[in-house]
Amino acid sequence: MQTQKRLPIGISDFKKLVEGGYYLVDKSPFISEVIESSGEIILLPRPRRFGKTLNLSMLRYFFEKVEDKAEAKRRRALFEGLKVLEDSESLEHLGKYPVIFLTFKDVKEAGFDRAFFKIRSLVREEYEKHAQAIKRSGLTPMEEREMERLLLEEAEQPLVENSLKRLSKLLHDACGIPPLILLDEYDTPIHAAWVGGYYDEMIGFMRNLLSGAFKDNPYIFKGIVTGVLRVARESIFSGLNNLDVRTILDERFSDKFGFTIDEVKGLLEEYSLFKRFDEVNEWYNGYRFGETTIFNPWSIINFLDKKKPRPYWANTSSNDILKELIVEGGVSLRADMEKLIRGGTIESRIDENIVFPELKGSRKYIYSLLFFSGYLKCEEQRFIDDTLRCILSIPNREVRYIYREIISSWIEDSFENEKLNLMLRALIDGNIELFSRLLNEFVLTTLSYFDAKGKNPEAVFQAFILGMLLNLGNEYEITSNRELGYGRYDVLVLPKDRKRPAIIMEMKSIAGFYEEEPEKAIKDALKQIEDRGYDKELSARGYGHILRLAVVSDGKKVWVKEGRQGPRDA
């Protein structure tokens, strides 16, 4: 019986993977596609954990010129049996170029200075790697001084910003051939800077570093840049007329990151799990790059290892930005989230250029970020007045779990789970006094964290309640801001078992909206339920018991009052 190869969990170095005898999915046609591309600089945004670092590592070992003949032979052996060696044009480029390779995937610092020092250290490592060849070719006194400062990590910011351009020229002069520049996860420092509050400093630095490397630089063969997003407006790629951007909407390079259906089936067959394809398909399929169906490779590899379907991708990085966008989004965004979680679709404009400072105020940018980051997929796309619009849905069960967890964790972070369950039980059992008491405890320990007295306290409070109600599970349908009767209700809780009570909630906030006492707001809320006929339509649908609740908050205290019972409730 043939021994199964080891699974490459967390291995992003191509040489280590091949020489270590790990299972390898052949993505070597990526090399040929890079060579064939007319773009001198290629930007390839893909979701995290979709093989970007491993693919750039593969490019490095294929293209990199090494002086040691034995090492050059070992480099070629890495590709034995792979498709790229069948391509005679690609073979002409094997071991031909000096390579500059930086990965920014670990630059996730809390402040700009620490991030700068880390990037400067990465630059130093590249100069160190090429120092012998460069010094052999001879340097001017100025070049020697600058290189010494970079090697000692004493270089100031302007010198570091220009370091890749200088290194490419030095390598071109030393080797007689232009280098290949590989920059992996270029936007990781930008993402960290947005979260950490030093966004403008990092944007300026990265703009100068990248434009120095790629703009009007005659000393490079090609540049390949990967990340999750294309960061725009701040002109990080301004003036790069030779830039070829290939996102997940494009057919080109569509099957080079992530696993195709055939690749997944091959893996399942190899590890005697083919019968579980449907299960794997439900959990990890759903992505569409160009016209190609793609599976999440990180999750597939972990499933093969542990043989249990779990949300492996969910635990690979922080979802803080996603959580912040959902919690602070408007009413329409929260309604969209409810619809998506329940398997529905939404339509939105999609912009390939992400503008971080405008995220919170733009539905277009929020959904563009979620789409390009792998949290949504495009079911159908069309252009209207030269604007791309997509029908969006949650890709699979794993990603749906992430949305549910974000909403649940918002609630549970500051409140004991046992009390949460008790409060929800009190609500569906109609024990409004107990529900009100526990909800007030809840507000004191949790809601203040979400700025209940901010610009729109009623919207924040409603999102808070909706997040809490999602913990009721699949036995209840939770919706908000939908048309019913003669108006739009705030929150509706419908049990699948119609013998249980349906619950209508009308919410009011007296935190900065109007000055009357809570009794007036409660009266207004209950009158609104009655005047708009919400309960009558529910009765017509067959719900015999209907709870009509006015829920009023001032940001610190909550009042819950049940309205009159209808004739069918008595």
C-alpha positions in Angstrom: 0.0 0.0 0.0 1.4 3.4 -1.0 2.1 5.8 1.8 0.2 9.0 1.7 2.2 12.2 1.4 2.2 14.6 4.3 -0.2 17.5 4.2 1.5 21.0 3.8 -0.3 22.8 6.6 1.2 26.2 7.1 4.1 25.6 4.6 4.5 28.5 2.2 8.1 27.8 1.0 8.0 25.9 -2.3 11.4 24.3 -1.8 10.6 23.0 1.7 7.3 21.7 0.5 8.8 19.7 -2.5 11.9 18.4 -0.7 10.0 17.6 2.4 7.8 15.2 0.4 4.5 17.0 1.1 1.5 16.8 -1.2 1.8 19.4 -4.0 -1.0 20.7 -6.2 0.7 21.6 -9.4 0.3 25.4 -9.9 3.4 25.6 -12.1 1.4 26.9 -15.1 1.3 30.1 -13.2 5.0 30.6 -14.2 4.1 30.3 -17.9 1.2 32.7 -17.5 3.5 35.3 -15.8 6.0 35.0 -18.7 3.2 35.3 -21.3 1.6 38.3 -19.7 2.2 41.6 -21.5 2.1 43.4 -18.1 5.5 44.4 -16.8 4.0 44.8 -13.3 1.2 42.4 -12.3 -1.0 43.0 -9.3 -2.9 39.9 -8.1 -5.4 40.5 -5.3 -6.7 37.3 -3.7 -8.3 36.5 -0.3 -6.0 35.5 2.6 -4.8 31.9 2.8 -5.3 31.2 -0.9 -1.7 30.3 -1.7 -0.2 33.7 -2.6 3.0 33.4 -0.6 3.6 29.8 -1.8 3.1 30.8 -5.5 5.5 33.7 -5.2 8.0 31.4 -3.5 7.6 29.0 -6.5 8.3 31.9 -8.9 11.4 32.7 -6.9 12.9 29.2 -7.1 12.1 29.0 -10.8 13.5 32.3 -12.0 16.3 32.9 -9.5 19.8 32.8 -10.8 22.3 31.0 -8.5 26.0 30.8 -8.9 26.5 27.4 -7.4 25.9 24.7 -10.1 24.9 22.0 -7.7 22.2 24.4 -6.2 21.1 25.3 -9.7 20.6 21.6 -10.4 18.6 21.2 -7.2 16.4 24.1 -8.2 15.6 22.5 -11.5 14.8 19.2 -9.7 12.1 21.0 -7.7 10.0 21.2 -10.8 10.5 17.6 -12.1 7.1 16.1 -13.0 5.4 19.5 -13.1 3.7 21.0 -16.1 6.0 24.0 -16.5 8.9 21.8 -17.6 6.8 20.8 -20.6 6.8 24.4 -21.8 9.9 25.1 -23.8 9.4 28.9 -23.7 9.2 28.9 -19.9 12.4 26.8 -19.7 14.4 29.6 -21.4 13.7 31.6 -18.2 14.7 29.0 -15.7 17.4 30.2 -13.3 18.0 33.3 -15.4 17.3 36.3 -13.2 18.3 37.8 -9.9 15.2 38.0 -7.7 14.2 40.5 -5.0 11.5 38.9 -2.8 9.9 40.6 0.2 6.8 39.3 2.0 4.9 41.8 4.2 2.5 39.2 5.6 3.9 39.6 9.2 4.0 43.4 9.2 1.1 43.9 11.6 2.4 46.4 14.1 0.5 48.7 16.4 2.4 51.9 15.3 4.2 53.3 12.3 7.7 53.3 13.8 7.6 49.6 14.6 6.1 48.8 11.2 8.8 50.9 9.5 11.6 49.1 11.5 10.2 45.7 10.4 10.1 46.7 6.7 13.6 48.1 7.0 14.7 44.8 8.4 13.1 42.9 5.4 15.0 45.3 3.0 18.2 44.6 4.9 17.8 40.9 4.5 17.5 41.3 0.7 20.6 43.5 0.5 22.4 41.0 2.6 21.4 38.1 0.3 22.8 40.0 -2.7 25.7 41.8 -1.0 28.5 39.6 -2.3 27.5 39.8 -6.0 26.9 43.6 -5.8 30.2 44.3 -4.1 32.1 42.2 -6.6 30.9 44.4 -9.4 32.2 47.5 -7.8 30.3 50.4 -6.1 30.7 54.2 -6.1 31.6 55.7 -2.7 28.0 57.0 -2.4 26.6 53.5 -3.2 28.9 52.0 -0.6 27.7 54.4 2.1 24.1 53.9 1.3 24.4 50.1 1.2 26.3 50.1 4.6 23.4 52.1 6.2 20.9 49.7 4.9 22.9 46.7 6.0 23.3 48.1 9.5 19.5 49.1 9.6 20.5 52.7 10.1 18.8 54.0 7.0 16.3 56.9 7.3 12.9 56.6 5.7 13.7 58.3 2.3 16.6 55.9 1.7 14.4 52.9 2.6 11.6 54.2 0.3 14.1 54.2 -2.6 15.8 51.0 -1.6 14.1 48.6 -4.0 14.8 50.9 -7.0 18.5 51.2 -6.0 18.8 47.4 -5.4 17.3 46.6 -8.8 19.9 48.9 -10.5 22.7 47.4 -8.5 21.7 43.9 -9.4 21.2 44.8 -13.0 24.7 46.2 -13.1 26.2 43.3 -11.2 24.5 40.5 -13.1 24.0 42.0 -16.5 20.3 41.2 -16.5 17.3 42.9 -14.9 15.9 41.4 -11.7 12.5 40.0 -11.0 10.7 41.8 -8.0 8.3 39.8 -6.0 6.3 41.6 -3.3 3.9 39.5 -1.3 0.9 40.7 0.8 1.8 44.4 0.1 -1.5 45.6 1.7 -1.0 43.8 5.1 0.9 46.8 6.6 -1.8 49.2 5.2 -4.6 47.1 6.7 -2.8 47.1 10.1 -2.2 50.8 9.8 -6.0 51.4 9.3 -6.8 49.4 12.4 -3.9 51.0 14.4 -4.6 54.6 13.5 -1.4 55.4 11.4 -3.0 55.0 8.0 -1.8 58.2 6.4 1.9 57.6 7.4 1.8 54.0 6.0 0.1 55.0 2.8 2.7 57.6 2.1 5.6 55.2 2.9 4.2 52.3 0.8 3.4 54.6 -2.1 7.0 55.8 -2.3 8.4 52.3 -1.8 6.3 50.8 -4.6 6.5 53.7 -7.0 10.3 53.7 -6.5 10.5 50.1 -7.4 8.1 50.1 -10.4 7.6 53.5 -11.8 9.8 54.2 -14.9 12.3 51.7 -13.6 14.3 50.4 -16.6 16.2 47.9 -14.4 13.6 45.2 -13.8 12.4 42.2 -15.8 8.9 42.0 -14.2 7.2 42.8 -10.9 4.6 40.5 -9.3 2.6 42.0 -6.4 0.1 40.1 -4.3 -2.4 41.3 -1.6 -6.0 41.0 -0.7 -7.2 44.4 -2.0 -6.2 47.1 -4.5 -5.8 50.1 -2.4 -6.9 53.2 -4.3 -7.4 57.0 -4.3 -4.3 57.4 -2.2 -2.4 56.9 -5.5 -0.4 54.0 -4.2 -0.1 52.8 -7.8 -0.2 56.2 -9.4 1.7 56.6 -12.6 2.2 52.9 -13.2 1.2 52.8 -16.8 2.7 49.3 -17.0 0.4 47.9 -14.2 -1.7 44.9 -15.1 -4.4 44.3 -12.4 -6.0 40.8 -12.3 -8.6 40.5 -9.6 -10.9 37.6 -8.8 -13.3 39.0 -11.5 -10.8 38.3 -14.2 -10.4 35.0 -16.1 -6.6 35.4 -16.4 -4.8 33.7 -13.5 -8.3 32.5 -12.2 -7.2 28.9 -11.4 -3.8 29.7 -10.0 -4.8 30.5 -6.5 -7.1 28.2 -4.5 -8.1 24.7 -5.6 -10.3 23.9 -8.5 -13.0 21.2 -8.4 -10.8 18.6 -10.1 -7.9 19.4 -7.7 -10.1 18.9 -4.7 -11.5 15.6 -6.0 -7.9 14.5 -6.6 -7.0 15.4 -3.0 -10.0 13.6 -1.6 -9.2 10.5 -3.7 -5.5 10.6 -2.5 -6.6 10.6 1.1 -9.5 8.1 0.8 -12.1 10.7 1.5 -13.8 11.0 -1.9 -17.2 9.9 -0.6 -17.3 13.1 1.5 -17.1 15.4 -1.5 -20.7 16.7 -1.0 -19.8 17.6 2.6 -16.7 19.4 1.6 -18.6 21.1 -1.2 -21.1 22.5 1.2 -18.5 23.8 3.6 -15.7 25.2 1.4 -16.9 25.6 -2.2 -18.7 28.7 -3.5 -15.9 31.0 -4.6 -15.8 32.0 -8.3 -12.6 33.5 -9.7 -13.4 34.6 -13.3 -15.4 31.6 -14.6 -13.6 29.1 -12.4 -15.1 27.5 -9.3 -12.6 27.7 -6.5 -12.3 26.1 -3.1 -10.6 27.6 -0.1 -7.2 25.7 0.0 -6.4 26.3 3.7 -9.7 24.8 4.8 -9.4 21.8 2.4 -5.9 20.9 3.7 -7.1 21.2 7.3 -10.2 19.1 6.6 -8.0 16.4 5.0 -5.8 16.4 8.1 -8.5 16.4 10.8 -11.2 14.7 8.7 -13.8 17.0 10.3 -15.6 19.9 8.6 -14.8 23.0 10.7 -14.5 26.7 10.0 -10.7 26.5 9.7 -10.4 29.8 7.7 -12.3 31.7 10.3 -9.5 31.3 12.9 -6.6 32.4 10.7 -6.8 36.2 11.3 -8.7 38.9 13.1 -12.1 39.8 11.7 -12.1 43.2 13.5 -12.8 45.3 10.4 -15.7 43.1 9.4 -17.1 43.2 12.9 -16.8 47.0 13.1 -18.5 47.4 9.7 -21.5 45.2 10.6 -21.9 46.7 14.1 -21.7 50.3 13.0 -23.4 49.9 9.6 -26.8 51.4 9.0 -30.2 49.8 9.1 -30.0 48.7 5.4 -26.7 47.0 6.0 -28.0 45.0 9.0 -31.1 44.0 7.0 -28.7 42.8 4.2 -26.7 40.8 6.8 -29.9 39.1 8.0 -30.9 38.2 4.4 -27.4 36.9 3.6 -27.1 34.8 6.7 -30.4 33.1 5.8 -29.2 32.2 2.3 -30.5 35.2 0.4 -28.8 37.5 -2.1 -28.2 41.2 -2.3 -27.2 43.5 -5.2 -24.5 46.1 -4.9 -22.0 48.1 -7.0 -18.5 46.7 -6.8 -15.4 48.8 -7.1 -12.0 47.1 -7.6 -10.3 50.1 -5.9 -10.8 50.1 -2.1 -10.8 53.5 -0.3 -10.3 52.7 3.4 -11.3 56.2 4.8 -14.6 55.9 3.0 -15.5 52.4 4.1 -17.9 53.3 6.9 -19.8 55.8 4.7 -20.1 53.8 1.5 -22.2 50.7 0.9 -20.3 50.2 -2.3 -16.9 50.1 -0.6 -18.1 47.9 2.2 -19.4 45.2 -0.1 -16.4 45.6 -2.4 -14.1 44.9 0.6 -16.2 41.9 1.7 -16.3 40.5 -1.9 -12.6 40.8 -2.6 -11.6 39.6 0.8 -13.6 36.3 0.3 -16.6 37.0 2.6 -19.0 37.3 -0.3 -19.2 35.8 -3.8 -20.6 37.2 -7.0 -23.5 35.0 -8.3 -24.1 37.2 -11.3 -22.5 40.4 -12.7 -23.6 43.0 -15.1 -22.5 46.5 -16.2 -25.0 49.4 -16.0 -23.7 52.7 -17.3 -20.1 51.3 -17.2 -20.6 50.5 -13.5 -20.2 46.9 -12.3 -23.0 45.5 -10.2 -23.0 42.1 -8.6 -25.6 39.8 -7.1 -23.8 38.8 -3.9 -24.2 35.9 -1.5 -22.3 34.2 1.3 -20.0 31.6 -0.4 -20.4 28.6 1.9 -21.2 27.3 5.3 -17.8 28.2 6.7 -18.1 31.9 5.9 -21.7 31.9 7.1 -20.3 30.7 10.4 -18.0 33.8 10.5 -20.9 36.2 10.2 -22.9 34.4 12.9 -19.9 34.4 15.2 -19.2 38.1 14.7 -22.8 39.0 15.6 -22.9 36.5 18.5 -19.5 37.5 19.9 -20.7 41.2 19.9 -23.4 40.1 22.3 -21.5 37.5 24.3 -18.2 39.4 24.9 -19.7 41.3 27.8 -22.6 39.1 29.0 -22.7 35.7 30.5 -24.0 33.1 28.1 -26.2 31.5 30.7 -28.0 34.8 31.4 -28.3 35.4 27.6 -30.1 32.1 27.2 -32.3 32.9 30.2 -33.2 36.3 28.8 -34.2 34.8 25.4 -36.2 32.1 27.1 -38.1 34.7 29.1 -38.9 36.6 25.9 -40.3 33.6 23.9 -42.2 32.4 27.0 -43.8 35.9 27.3 -42.2 36.6 30.7 -41.7 40.3 29.9 -40.9 41.3 33.4 -37.9 39.0 33.6 -36.9 39.8 30.0 -36.9 43.5 30.9 -34.8 43.0 34.0 -32.1 40.9 32.3 -32.1 43.2 29.2 -31.2 46.1 31.5 -28.3 44.1 32.9 -27.3 43.4 29.4 -27.4 47.1 28.4 -25.2 48.1 31.4 -22.5 45.6 30.7 -22.5 45.7 26.9 -24.3 48.4 25.0 -22.1 51.3 26.2 -19.2 49.7 24.3 -21.1 50.3 21.1 -21.8 54.0 21.6 -25.5 54.0 22.3 -25.4 57.8 22.5 -23.7 58.3 19.2 -25.0 59.8 16.0 -27.8 57.2 15.6 -28.5 55.6 19.0 -31.8 54.0 17.8 -30.0 52.2 15.0 -27.2 51.0 17.3 -29.7 49.8 19.8 -31.7 48.0 17.1 -28.5 46.3 15.8 -27.8 45.3 19.4 -31.2 43.7 19.8 -31.0 41.9 16.4 -27.6 40.4 17.3 -29.0 39.1 20.6 -32.0 37.6 18.9 -29.9 35.7 16.3 -28.9 33.4 19.3 -32.4 32.0 19.1 -31.2 29.7 16.3 -33.0 28.1 13.4 -36.3 27.7 15.2 -37.1 31.4 14.7 -37.0 33.8 11.7 -35.6 37.2 12.8 -36.2 40.2 10.4 -36.2 44.0 10.7 -37.3 47.0 8.8 -39.6 45.1 6.4 -43.1 46.1 5.2 -46.0 44.7 7.0 -49.6 45.9 7.3 -49.5 49.7 6.7 -45.8 50.3 7.5 -42.4 49.0 8.3 -41.8 47.3 11.6 -38.5 47.5 13.6 -38.0 43.9 14.6 -40.2 40.8 14.0 -39.6 37.3 15.6 -41.5 34.6 13.9 -41.5 31.0 15.3 -41.6 28.2 12.8 -44.0 26.5 15.2 -47.1 28.8 14.9 -48.3 27.6 18.3 -45.6 29.7 19.8 -46.0 33.5 20.1 -44.9 35.8 17.3 -43.2 38.9 18.6 -43.4 42.5 17.2 -40.9 45.0 18.6 -41.2 48.7 18.1 -38.2 50.6 19.3 -37.7 54.1 20.5 -34.6 55.9 21.8 -34.8 58.9 24.0 -31.0 59.3 24.0 -30.8 62.7 22.2 -33.9 62.3 20.0 -36.7 63.9 22.0 -37.1 65.1 25.5 -40.3 63.3 26.6 -40.3 60.8 29.4 -40.1 57.0 28.6 -43.8 56.6 29.2 -44.6 58.8 26.2 -42.2 56.9 24.0 -43.7 53.6 25.1 -47.2 54.9 24.3 -46.1 56.1 20.9 -44.5 52.8 20.1 -47.5 50.7 21.1 -49.8 53.0 19.2 -47.6 52.6 16.1 -48.0 48.8 16.2 -51.8 49.1 16.5 -52.2 51.9 13.9 -50.1 50.1 11.3 -51.9 46.8 11.6 -48.8 44.6 12.0 -50.7 42.2 14.3 -53.7 41.9 12.0 -51.6 40.6 9.2 -49.8 38.2 11.4 -53.1 36.9 12.7 -54.2 36.4 9.1 -51.0 34.3 8.6 -52.1 32.0 11.3 -50.2 33.2 14.3 -52.7 33.0 17.2 -50.5 34.5 19.9 -48.8 37.8 19.2 -46.6 39.7 21.7 -46.6 43.5 21.0 -43.6 45.0 22.7 -42.5 48.7 23.0 -38.8 48.7 23.7 -37.4 52.2 24.8 -33.9 53.0 25.7 -31.9 56.1 26.8 -28.5 54.4 26.4 -28.3 53.3 30.0 -31.7 52.0 30.9 -34.4 50.0 28.9 -38.1 50.0 29.4 -40.1 47.1 27.9 -43.9 47.2 27.9 -46.3 44.7 26.4 -49.3 46.1 24.5 -52.9 45.0 24.6 -53.9 41.5 23.6 -55.9 41.1 20.4 -59.1 39.0 20.2 -57.2 35.9 19.1 -54.7 36.2 21.9 -57.2 36.2 24.8 
